[in-house]
């Protein structure tokens, strides 16, 4: 049976994000957390493969204890297991440190519940927006990587082969490769399902597996958290709001209103030339 791992991240809802004008930093207080949009498309594709071929779907996330809610949502949708990698030592990780820890977790998942055939990630996250973690994980695990996938055309469980369509800047690339493989999902890949009642009831009672640094005895602490994050933010700023001039037009008929609009946009000469004056 196939074993699929889906990497997800709990992120601030981008529709509710605000910027502190004094510090130019995100205001996270009161902002609801959601499962990263693109990660849900990766989960949906994993569940579709499970529905068609039979598979074990394990969801992995690195984050604070509150991220267990995101994993429970994935279980409600149909995932079999959720693993939360949570430890103060992981705080402040950039994409390099994050990919290191997530790769260790996926390797451990394979040892705990069977070899991993496919890893799904979203193409990027709504907060970091770099698109670097998925490829970084693939490199560390020595998996083939298929980025920007918009369609899974064919999967052969017996031959461990998969054919996908990659959306590139200059067209679509059709690729066939062997498993294990890591795939980063585009929104065009599918439409995520709604959780059914049995899954919702299961998620209410479900408690994700939690791994800390103690569960990785060989972890290199110089590669995690802030210590393992060479990324430096040189400057942040909020773009100046653009002022837009507005003008209210009123008239007692649509013809007059149209003439006033043309006068405002083009002056008085154009309507006369068109015979509208």
C-alpha positions as CSV (number, residue, x, y, z in Angstrom):
1,X,0.0,0.0,0.0
2,X,1.2,3.5,-0.8
3,X,2.3,5.8,1.9
4,X,1.8,9.5,1.3
5,X,3.1,12.3,3.5
6,X,1.5,15.8,3.2
7,X,3.4,18.7,4.7
8,X,1.2,21.5,5.9
9,X,1.6,24.8,7.8
10,X,-0.7,26.8,9.9
11,X,-0.6,30.4,8.7
12,X,-2.4,33.7,9.6
13,X,-5.5,34.2,7.5
14,X,-4.2,36.6,4.8
15,X,-7.6,38.3,4.6
16,X,-7.3,39.4,8.2
17,X,-3.6,40.4,8.2
18,X,-2.8,44.0,9.3
19,X,0.5,45.9,9.6
20,X,1.5,47.9,12.6
21,X,2.3,51.3,11.2
22,X,4.9,52.0,13.9
23,X,6.9,48.8,13.8
24,X,6.1,47.7,10.2
25,X,5.5,44.1,11.6
26,X,2.5,41.8,11.3
27,X,-0.2,42.2,13.9
28,X,-0.9,38.6,14.8
29,X,-3.2,39.2,17.8
30,X,-6.8,38.4,16.9
31,X,-5.9,37.1,13.5
32,X,-7.3,33.6,12.9
33,X,-5.0,30.8,11.8
34,X,-5.8,28.6,8.9
35,X,-4.2,25.7,7.0
36,X,-2.0,27.1,4.2
37,X,-4.2,27.4,1.1
38,X,-1.8,25.5,-1.3
39,X,-1.2,22.7,1.3
40,X,-4.9,21.8,1.2
41,X,-4.6,21.1,-2.5
42,X,-1.7,18.7,-1.7
43,X,-3.8,17.0,0.9
44,X,-6.8,16.7,-1.5
45,X,-4.6,15.0,-4.1
46,X,-3.2,12.6,-1.5
47,X,-6.8,11.7,-0.5
48,X,-7.9,11.2,-4.1
49,X,-5.0,8.8,-4.5
50,X,-6.1,7.1,-1.3
51,X,-9.7,6.8,-2.6
52,X,-8.5,5.2,-5.9
53,X,-5.6,3.0,-5.0
54,X,-5.7,2.7,-1.2
55,X,-3.0,4.5,0.7
56,X,-1.9,5.7,4.1
57,X,-1.9,9.5,4.4
58,X,0.2,11.1,7.1
59,X,0.2,14.8,7.6
60,X,3.3,16.6,9.1
61,X,3.5,20.1,10.4
62,X,6.1,22.1,12.3
63,X,4.7,24.8,14.5
64,X,3.5,25.8,18.0
65,X,1.1,23.5,20.0
66,X,-1.9,25.4,18.6
67,X,-1.1,24.0,15.2
68,X,-2.7,20.7,16.3
69,X,-6.0,22.3,15.2
70,X,-4.7,22.3,11.6
71,X,-3.8,18.7,11.8
72,X,-7.2,17.8,13.2
73,X,-8.8,19.6,10.2
74,X,-6.7,17.3,7.9
75,X,-7.8,14.2,9.8
76,X,-11.4,15.4,9.5
77,X,-10.9,15.6,5.7
78,X,-9.6,12.0,5.6
79,X,-5.9,11.8,6.7
80,X,-5.0,8.8,8.8
81,X,-2.4,10.4,11.1
82,X,-1.1,13.8,12.0
83,X,2.4,14.6,13.3
84,X,3.2,17.9,15.0
85,X,6.9,18.8,15.3
86,X,6.8,21.3,18.2
87,X,9.6,22.5,20.4
88,X,10.9,26.0,21.5
89,X,14.2,25.0,20.0
90,X,12.6,25.1,16.5
91,X,11.4,28.7,16.9
92,X,12.6,31.3,14.5
93,X,13.5,28.8,11.8
94,X,14.0,30.1,8.2
95,X,13.4,27.9,5.2
96,X,16.8,26.2,5.5
97,X,16.3,25.2,9.2
98,X,12.6,24.3,8.5
99,X,13.5,21.9,5.6
100,X,16.1,20.2,7.8
101,X,13.6,19.4,10.6
102,X,10.8,18.5,8.3
103,X,13.0,16.1,6.4
104,X,14.1,14.5,9.6
105,X,10.4,14.1,10.5
106,X,9.5,12.5,7.2
107,X,12.4,10.1,7.5
108,X,11.1,9.1,11.0
109,X,7.5,8.8,9.7
110,X,8.9,6.3,7.1
111,X,10.5,4.3,9.8
112,X,7.5,4.4,12.1
113,X,4.7,3.6,9.6
114,X,6.4,2.3,6.4
115,X,8.5,3.8,3.6
116,X,7.2,7.0,2.1
117,X,6.3,6.9,-1.6
118,X,5.0,10.5,-2.2
119,X,5.4,13.8,-0.3
120,X,3.0,16.6,-1.2
121,X,3.7,20.2,-0.3
122,X,1.9,23.4,-1.3
123,X,3.9,25.4,-3.9
124,X,4.4,28.1,-1.2
125,X,3.0,29.5,2.0
126,X,0.8,32.5,2.4
127,X,3.1,34.1,5.0
128,X,6.7,33.3,3.9
129,X,5.8,33.0,0.2
130,X,9.3,31.7,-0.8
131,X,8.4,28.2,-2.2
132,X,11.8,26.9,-0.9
133,X,10.8,24.4,1.8
134,X,9.4,21.7,-0.5
135,X,12.5,21.6,-2.8
136,X,14.7,21.8,0.3
137,X,13.0,18.8,1.8
138,X,13.4,16.8,-1.4
139,X,17.1,17.6,-1.6
140,X,17.7,16.4,2.0
141,X,15.7,13.2,1.4
142,X,17.2,12.6,-2.0
143,X,13.8,12.4,-3.6
144,X,13.0,13.4,-7.2
145,X,11.1,16.7,-7.0
146,X,8.2,17.8,-9.3
147,X,7.4,21.5,-8.6
148,X,4.4,23.5,-9.7
149,X,2.2,20.5,-10.5
150,X,-1.2,21.2,-11.9
151,X,-2.3,17.7,-12.7
152,X,-1.5,14.1,-11.8
153,X,-2.1,12.3,-15.0
154,X,-1.3,8.7,-14.1
155,X,0.0,6.7,-11.1
156,X,1.1,3.1,-11.3
157,X,1.2,1.6,-7.8
158,X,2.9,-1.7,-8.9
159,X,5.7,0.0,-10.9
160,X,6.0,2.9,-8.5
161,X,5.7,5.4,-11.4
162,X,3.9,8.7,-11.6
163,X,3.2,11.1,-14.5
164,X,2.4,14.7,-13.8
165,X,1.9,18.0,-15.6
166,X,4.1,20.9,-14.4
167,X,3.0,24.5,-15.1
168,X,6.0,26.5,-16.3
169,X,6.4,30.1,-17.5
170,X,6.6,29.1,-21.1
171,X,4.1,26.1,-21.2
172,X,3.3,22.8,-19.6
173,X,5.8,20.0,-19.0
174,X,4.7,16.4,-18.9
175,X,7.0,14.4,-16.6
176,X,7.3,10.7,-15.7
177,X,9.4,9.6,-12.8
178,X,9.8,6.9,-10.2
179,X,8.8,7.1,-6.6
180,X,9.7,8.2,-4.0
181,X,9.0,11.7,-5.2
182,X,8.1,15.1,-3.7
183,X,5.4,17.2,-5.4
184,X,4.5,20.8,-4.8
185,X,0.9,21.6,-5.6
186,X,-0.7,24.4,-7.5
187,X,-4.3,25.5,-6.9
188,X,-5.2,24.2,-10.4
189,X,-4.5,20.7,-9.2
190,X,-7.9,20.1,-7.7
191,X,-10.6,21.5,-5.4
192,X,-10.3,20.5,-1.8
193,X,-13.2,18.5,-0.4
194,X,-15.3,19.4,2.6
195,X,-14.9,17.2,5.7
196,X,-17.7,14.6,6.0
197,X,-19.5,14.0,9.3
198,X,-17.6,10.8,10.2
199,X,-14.3,12.5,9.7
200,X,-15.4,15.5,11.8
201,X,-16.4,13.2,14.7
202,X,-13.1,11.4,14.4
203,X,-11.1,14.6,14.5
204,X,-12.9,15.8,17.7
205,X,-11.4,12.9,19.6
206,X,-8.1,12.7,17.7
207,X,-4.9,13.8,19.3
208,X,-1.9,14.3,16.9
209,X,1.4,12.7,17.6
210,X,3.8,15.3,19.0
211,X,7.6,15.1,18.4
212,X,10.1,17.4,20.1
213,X,13.9,17.5,19.8
214,X,14.1,14.6,22.2
215,X,12.5,12.4,19.5
216,X,15.4,13.1,17.2
217,X,18.5,11.9,19.1
218,X,20.8,12.6,16.2
219,X,19.6,16.1,15.4
220,X,22.2,18.7,14.9
221,X,21.1,21.6,17.1
222,X,23.3,24.0,15.1
223,X,21.0,23.5,12.2
224,X,17.6,24.3,13.9
225,X,15.9,27.4,15.1
226,X,17.5,30.8,14.9
227,X,21.0,29.3,15.2
228,X,20.5,27.3,12.1
229,X,18.9,30.1,10.1
230,X,21.3,32.3,8.1
231,X,18.6,34.4,6.5
232,X,18.8,38.1,7.5
233,X,15.9,40.5,7.0
234,X,17.7,43.8,6.1
235,X,14.6,46.0,6.0
236,X,10.9,45.9,6.1
237,X,8.5,48.7,5.1
238,X,4.8,49.3,4.3
239,X,4.1,50.9,0.9
240,X,2.7,54.4,1.1
241,X,-1.1,54.3,0.4
242,X,-1.9,55.9,-2.9
243,X,-4.4,58.8,-2.9
244,X,-7.2,58.4,-5.5
245,X,-9.1,61.5,-6.5
246,X,-12.8,60.9,-6.8
247,X,-15.7,62.9,-8.3
248,X,-19.4,62.4,-7.8
249,X,-21.6,62.9,-11.0
250,X,-25.3,63.4,-10.7
251,X,-28.0,64.1,-13.4
252,X,-31.7,63.7,-13.8
253,X,-31.4,61.4,-16.8
254,X,-29.0,58.7,-18.1
255,X,-28.2,60.8,-21.3
256,X,-27.1,63.8,-19.2
257,X,-25.1,61.6,-16.9
258,X,-23.3,60.0,-19.9
259,X,-22.5,63.5,-21.2
260,X,-21.2,64.6,-17.8
261,X,-19.0,61.5,-17.7
262,X,-17.6,62.1,-21.1
263,X,-16.9,65.8,-20.2
264,X,-15.1,64.7,-17.1
265,X,-13.0,62.1,-18.9
266,X,-12.3,63.8,-22.3
267,X,-13.4,67.4,-22.1
268,X,-16.3,69.0,-24.0
269,X,-15.0,68.5,-27.5
270,X,-15.5,64.7,-27.9
271,X,-19.3,64.6,-27.3
272,X,-19.7,67.3,-29.9
273,X,-17.7,65.5,-32.5
274,X,-19.7,62.3,-31.8
275,X,-23.0,64.3,-32.1
276,X,-24.0,63.6,-28.5
277,X,-24.0,67.2,-27.4
